[in-house]
Amino acid sequence: MPDINKDPNYLSYKSSLKSKEWYSRFKGKYVAFVEGKFVDNDSDKNTLLERVRKIFKEKSYFVTEVDRRSEVIDLPTPFLD
């Protein structure tokens, strides 16, 4: 099982949480990170997941609700051939 504390998407999320402005802007929304960068947000988890999966296909991504106590919603590993 991969160590989430080494995942660049998770680390970018944790870093973003340190910004009061970013936290205030996205608190209560679902956010997505791909390749260590914030890429999208939505108030609906399923809508965001559909969009991220469609756009980024097999890339590794991280999706969670913005909350300093939040749990991981989706952290897939790309399919390997």
GUKETI-67262 format. One record per residue: residue number from 1; residue in one letter; x, y, z of N, C-alpha, C in turn. Coordinates in pm, 1 decimal, always signed. Layout:
// GUKETI-67262
+-----+------+----------+----------+----------+----------+----------+----------+----------+----------+----------+
:  nr : rest :      n.u :      n.v :      n.w :     ca.u :     ca.v :     ca.w :      c.u :      c.v :      c.w :
+-----+------+----------+----------+----------+----------+----------+----------+----------+----------+----------+
: NUM :    a :        X :        Y :        Z :        X :        Y :        Z :        X :        Y :        Z :
...
+-----+------+----------+----------+----------+----------+----------+----------+----------+----------+----------+
//
This chain:
// GUKETI-67262
+-----+------+----------+----------+----------+----------+----------+----------+----------+----------+----------+
:  nr : rest :      n.u :      n.v :      n.w :     ca.u :     ca.v :     ca.w :      c.u :      c.v :      c.w :
+-----+------+----------+----------+----------+----------+----------+----------+----------+----------+----------+
:   1 :    m :    +84.3 :   -118.1 :     +0.0 :     +0.0 :     +0.0 :     +0.0 :    +89.2 :   +125.0 :     +0.0 :
:   2 :    p :    +61.0 :   +220.8 :    -90.4 :   +144.5 :   +341.0 :    -97.8 :   +132.0 :   +427.3 :    +28.0 :
:   3 :    d :   +238.4 :   +496.8 :    +58.4 :   +240.0 :   +587.6 :   +173.4 :   +185.7 :   +722.8 :   +128.7 :
:   4 :    i :    +67.1 :   +758.7 :   +177.0 :     +3.3 :   +884.3 :   +136.6 :    +90.1 :  +1005.4 :   +170.2 :
:   5 :    n :   +171.8 :   +994.3 :   +273.9 :   +256.9 :  +1106.9 :   +313.5 :   +371.7 :  +1132.3 :   +216.9 :
:   6 :    k :   +384.7 :  +1047.7 :   +115.1 :   +485.6 :  +1068.5 :    +10.5 :   +421.4 :  +1106.4 :   -122.8 :
:   7 :    d :   +288.2 :  +1107.2 :   -126.8 :   +217.5 :  +1139.1 :   -250.5 :   +222.7 :  +1289.2 :   -278.1 :
:   8 :    p :   +271.8 :  +1331.7 :   -396.5 :   +283.9 :  +1475.4 :   -424.9 :   +150.1 :  +1549.1 :   -425.4 :
:   9 :    n :    +43.5 :  +1480.8 :   -463.8 :    -88.3 :  +1545.7 :   -463.4 :   -136.2 :  +1571.3 :   -321.0 :
:  10 :    y :   -118.8 :  +1474.1 :   -235.0 :   -156.6 :  +1489.5 :    -94.7 :    -69.9 :  +1597.1 :    -27.7 :
:  11 :    l :    +57.8 :  +1595.9 :    -56.7 :   +147.4 :  +1695.3 :     +2.5 :   +110.9 :  +1837.0 :    -42.5 :
:  12 :    s :    +71.4 :  +1852.2 :   -168.4 :    +28.3 :  +1983.9 :   -216.9 :    -99.4 :  +2028.7 :   -146.9 :
:  13 :    y :   -190.1 :  +1934.5 :   -125.9 :   -312.9 :  +1966.4 :    -53.2 :   -279.4 :  +2013.6 :    +88.3 :
:  14 :    k :   -196.2 :  +1938.6 :   +158.2 :   -159.7 :  +1975.5 :   +294.8 :    -91.9 :  +2112.2 :   +298.3 :
:  15 :    s :    -11.0 :  +2140.6 :   +198.1 :    +55.0 :  +2270.3 :   +189.3 :    -47.4 :  +2381.8 :   +164.0 :
:  16 :    s :   -144.7 :  +2354.7 :    +77.4 :   -249.2 :  +2453.8 :    +47.2 :   -331.1 :  +2488.0 :   +170.8 :
:  17 :    l :   -353.0 :  +2389.1 :   +256.8 :   -430.8 :  +2412.3 :   +378.8 :   -366.7 :  +2517.1 :   +469.9 :
:  18 :    k :   -238.3 :  +2537.3 :   +456.2 :   -167.3 :  +2634.1 :   +540.7 :   -201.7 :  +2778.0 :   +503.8 :
:  19 :    s :   -252.4 :  +2797.4 :   +381.8 :   -290.2 :  +2931.3 :   +336.6 :   -430.8 :  +2962.8 :   +386.4 :
:  20 :    k :   -443.5 :  +3064.5 :   +470.0 :   -574.6 :  +3102.0 :   +522.1 :   -668.1 :  +3142.9 :   +409.0 :
:  21 :    e :   -615.2 :  +3212.1 :   +309.5 :   -695.7 :  +3256.3 :   +195.1 :   -748.0 :  +3136.0 :   +116.1 :
:  22 :    w :   -659.9 :  +3039.3 :    +87.3 :   -700.4 :  +2919.9 :    +11.4 :   -803.1 :  +2840.7 :    +91.4 :
:  23 :    y :   -775.5 :  +2821.4 :   +218.3 :   -866.9 :  +2746.0 :   +304.8 :  -1004.9 :  +2812.0 :   +310.3 :
:  24 :    s :  -1008.5 :  +2942.6 :   +328.0 :  -1135.8 :  +3014.8 :   +334.9 :  -1212.9 :  +3005.1 :   +203.4 :
:  25 :    r :  -1141.3 :  +3010.9 :    +93.6 :  -1205.2 :  +3006.3 :    -38.2 :  -1268.0 :  +2870.3 :    -68.1 :
:  26 :    f :  -1202.2 :  +2761.6 :    -25.1 :  -1247.3 :  +2628.1 :    -62.9 :  -1304.9 :  +2544.6 :    +51.5 :
:  27 :    k :  -1311.9 :  +2598.5 :   +171.6 :  -1364.4 :  +2522.7 :   +285.8 :  -1504.6 :  +2469.7 :   +254.8 :
:  28 :    g :  -1523.3 :  +2339.5 :   +278.3 :  -1652.1 :  +2276.9 :   +254.1 :  -1672.3 :  +2228.9 :   +111.2 :
:  29 :    k :  -1578.9 :  +2261.4 :    +21.4 :  -1586.1 :  +2215.7 :   -117.6 :  -1492.3 :  +2097.6 :   -135.6 :
:  30 :    y :  -1510.9 :  +2027.4 :   -244.5 :  -1421.3 :  +1917.8 :   -280.4 :  -1318.2 :  +1971.0 :   -377.4 :
:  31 :    v :  -1193.6 :  +1931.5 :   -357.6 :  -1084.2 :  +1980.2 :   -441.0 :  -1008.5 :  +1861.9 :   -501.3 :
:  32 :    a :   -942.8 :  +1887.8 :   -613.4 :   -866.0 :  +1784.3 :   -681.8 :   -725.2 :  +1835.2 :   -710.6 :
:  33 :    f :   -628.9 :  +1745.5 :   -691.9 :   -488.8 :  +1773.4 :   -722.1 :   -437.5 :  +1666.1 :   -816.4 :
:  34 :    v :   -362.4 :  +1707.6 :   -918.4 :   -301.0 :  +1616.8 :  -1014.6 :   -157.9 :  +1663.9 :  -1035.4 :
:  35 :    e :    -66.0 :  +1570.2 :  -1034.2 :    +77.0 :  +1600.7 :  -1052.4 :   +122.8 :  +1710.1 :   -956.0 :
:  36 :    g :    +71.5 :  +1705.2 :   -833.4 :   +113.2 :  +1799.3 :   -730.6 :    +56.7 :  +1939.2 :   -744.4 :
:  37 :    k :    -46.0 :  +1956.1 :   -830.9 :   -104.0 :  +2088.3 :   -852.7 :   -255.0 :  +2084.5 :   -832.9 :
:  38 :    f :   -307.4 :  +2191.4 :   -774.6 :   -451.5 :  +2207.7 :   -760.5 :   -510.2 :  +2227.0 :   -900.0 :
:  39 :    v :   -611.5 :  +2145.2 :   -936.3 :   -664.4 :  +2153.0 :  -1072.5 :   -813.3 :  +2186.0 :  -1081.1 :
:  40 :    d :   -891.5 :  +2158.6 :   -976.2 :  -1035.6 :  +2178.6 :   -988.6 :  -1103.0 :  +2171.4 :   -851.5 :
:  41 :    n :  -1228.0 :  +2220.2 :   -846.0 :  -1307.4 :  +2210.6 :   -723.6 :  -1454.5 :  +2208.1 :   -759.6 :
:  42 :    d :  -1536.3 :  +2160.1 :   -667.1 :  -1681.0 :  +2156.3 :   -687.1 :  -1746.9 :  +2136.4 :   -551.4 :
:  43 :    s :  -1869.6 :  +2179.1 :   -540.1 :  -1942.6 :  +2155.6 :   -415.4 :  -1998.3 :  +2013.2 :   -410.9 :
:  44 :    d :  -2000.0 :  +1944.4 :   -526.6 :  -2050.0 :  +1807.8 :   -534.0 :  -1935.1 :  +1710.6 :   -562.0 :
:  45 :    k :  -1914.5 :  +1617.3 :   -471.5 :  -1804.6 :  +1521.5 :   -482.1 :  -1812.3 :  +1439.7 :   -610.8 :
:  46 :    n :  -1928.3 :  +1385.7 :   -640.8 :  -1941.8 :  +1299.1 :   -757.8 :  -1919.4 :  +1373.3 :   -889.1 :
:  47 :    t :  -1967.1 :  +1496.0 :   -896.4 :  -1944.7 :  +1577.6 :  -1016.0 :  -1795.8 :  +1601.3 :  -1036.8 :
:  48 :    l :  -1726.6 :  +1635.3 :   -930.0 :  -1582.2 :  +1658.8 :   -939.6 :  -1508.8 :  +1531.5 :   -979.5 :
:  49 :    l :  -1542.6 :  +1419.6 :   -917.1 :  -1476.6 :  +1293.3 :   -950.0 :  -1497.0 :  +1256.0 :  -1096.2 :
:  50 :    e :  -1618.4 :  +1272.8 :  -1147.1 :  -1645.1 :  +1242.9 :  -1288.4 :  -1558.0 :  +1328.2 :  -1379.0 :
:  51 :    r :  -1550.5 :  +1458.2 :  -1349.0 :  -1472.8 :  +1550.0 :  -1431.4 :  -1324.1 :  +1514.8 :  -1427.8 :
:  52 :    v :  -1272.3 :  +1491.3 :  -1308.8 :  -1129.8 :  +1460.8 :  -1293.9 :  -1095.6 :  +1329.7 :  -1364.2 :
:  53 :    r :  -1177.5 :  +1228.3 :  -1346.0 :  -1151.8 :  +1098.8 :  -1410.2 :  -1156.4 :  +1110.2 :  -1561.8 :
:  54 :    k :  -1247.6 :  +1192.9 :  -1613.1 :  -1260.2 :  +1210.7 :  -1758.2 :  -1140.5 :  +1286.9 :  -1815.6 :
:  55 :    i :  -1101.9 :  +1393.6 :  -1749.9 :   -994.4 :  +1479.3 :  -1801.6 :   -856.8 :  +1416.5 :  -1781.8 :
:  56 :    f :   -831.6 :  +1361.1 :  -1663.9 :   -697.1 :  +1315.0 :  -1631.3 :   -678.8 :  +1164.5 :  -1646.2 :
:  57 :    k :   -783.1 :  +1095.4 :  -1683.2 :   -783.3 :   +952.3 :  -1712.8 :   -697.4 :   +869.1 :  -1619.0 :
:  58 :    e :   -581.4 :   +825.4 :  -1662.7 :   -500.5 :   +732.0 :  -1583.8 :   -394.4 :   +799.1 :  -1495.8 :
:  59 :    k :   -398.6 :   +931.5 :  -1486.9 :   -303.2 :  +1000.4 :  -1400.0 :   -346.3 :   +984.2 :  -1254.8 :
:  60 :    s :   -248.5 :   +982.8 :  -1168.0 :   -276.0 :   +975.6 :  -1025.0 :   -331.9 :  +1109.7 :   -978.8 :
:  61 :    y :   -437.4 :  +1105.1 :   -898.8 :   -496.0 :  +1228.3 :   -847.8 :   -540.1 :  +1210.0 :   -703.0 :
:  62 :    f :   -569.5 :  +1323.0 :   -641.1 :   -614.3 :  +1323.8 :   -501.9 :   -737.1 :  +1413.0 :   -493.3 :
:  63 :    v :   -845.9 :  +1361.7 :   -436.2 :   -969.5 :  +1437.9 :   -418.8 :  -1013.4 :  +1426.1 :   -273.2 :
:  64 :    t :  -1048.5 :  +1540.0 :   -214.6 :  -1097.2 :  +1540.7 :    -76.5 :  -1179.5 :  +1665.5 :    -51.7 :
:  65 :    e :  -1253.7 :  +1664.1 :    +57.3 :  -1326.5 :  +1783.5 :    +99.8 :  -1231.6 :  +1870.1 :   +180.9 :
:  66 :    v :  -1234.3 :  +1999.2 :   +155.8 :  -1145.1 :  +2090.0 :   +227.6 :  -1195.8 :  +2109.7 :   +369.8 :
:  67 :    d :  -1116.0 :  +2059.0 :   +459.7 :  -1143.6 :  +2067.3 :   +602.9 :  -1013.5 :  +2024.2 :   +669.2 :
:  68 :    r :   -970.8 :  +2094.2 :   +767.4 :   -843.1 :  +2059.4 :   +830.4 :   -848.0 :  +1923.4 :   +898.8 :
:  69 :    r :   -967.0 :  +1865.1 :   +911.0 :   -981.0 :  +1732.1 :   +971.5 :  -1027.4 :  +1628.8 :   +868.8 :
:  70 :    s :  -1029.3 :  +1662.7 :   +740.8 :  -1091.8 :  +1576.3 :   +640.1 :  -1015.7 :  +1446.9 :   +614.2 :
:  71 :    e :  -1090.3 :  +1351.4 :   +563.4 :  -1033.8 :  +1222.1 :   +526.7 :  -1014.5 :  +1216.4 :   +376.0 :
:  72 :    v :   -935.5 :  +1122.9 :   +331.3 :   -911.5 :  +1104.5 :   +188.7 :  -1038.6 :  +1050.0 :   +125.1 :
:  73 :    i :  -1082.4 :  +1111.2 :    +15.9 :  -1200.3 :  +1066.6 :    -56.2 :  -1160.1 :   +969.8 :   -167.5 :
:  74 :    d :  -1060.8 :  +1005.0 :   -246.2 :  -1021.1 :   +920.3 :   -358.5 :   -874.4 :   +947.6 :   -390.8 :
:  75 :    l :   -796.2 :   +845.6 :   -386.8 :   -653.3 :   +854.7 :   -416.0 :   -615.0 :   +731.2 :   -497.2 :
:  76 :    p :   -652.5 :   +728.9 :   -625.7 :   -626.5 :   +608.8 :   -705.9 :   -482.7 :   +599.5 :   -754.0 :
:  77 :    t :   -445.0 :   +479.9 :   -786.7 :   -317.2 :   +453.5 :   -849.2 :   -347.5 :   +423.9 :   -994.8 :
:  78 :    p :   -273.8 :   +483.9 :  -1086.7 :   -301.3 :   +457.1 :  -1228.4 :   -284.9 :   +308.3 :  -1259.5 :
:  79 :    f :   -364.9 :   +263.6 :  -1354.5 :   -354.4 :   +125.3 :  -1397.5 :   -225.7 :   +105.6 :  -1476.1 :
:  80 :    l :   -155.1 :     +1.3 :  -1445.7 :    -30.6 :    -28.0 :  -1515.9 :    -53.8 :   -142.2 :  -1612.4 :
:  81 :    d :     +3.4 :   -131.4 :  -1730.8 :     -8.4 :   -238.1 :  -1830.3 :    +89.9 :   -348.7 :  -1802.3 :
+-----+------+----------+----------+----------+----------+----------+----------+----------+----------+----------+
//
